Amino acid sequence: MSSNAAALRLFFALQPQAGQSAALVEHVAPLMTRLGAQPVPAENLHATLCFIGAIAPEDLEKLKGVAACQHASRASLQAASCAANPL
């Protein structure tokens, strides 16, 4: 990685459809209010599958190529609990 280039912090994630994200945000709004917490914007909601870490910008195309070769069957995801991400 060149000293001038900023590393990219990357991850693979599942991103809900816009309507699903909006419903999730609406569903947890009362809890967020009770906790005095700042909600995450609906467009930022995702479920991280794999944290890649920091990579050099010049390696991004190689990573995209590897990711494009990955295939999976359709899956269903159901959340049974909620956990906080420690800061």
HELIX and SHEET records of a PDB file:
HELIX    1   1 ALA A   18  LEU A   35  1                                  18    
HELIX    2   2 ALA A   42  ASN A   44  5                                   3    
HELIX    3   3 PRO A   57  ASP A   59  5                                   3    
HELIX    4   4 LEU A   60  ALA A   68  1                                   9    
SHEET    1   A 2 LEU A   8  LEU A  14  0                                        
SHEET    2   A 2 ALA A  47  ILE A  55 -1                                        
END                                                                             
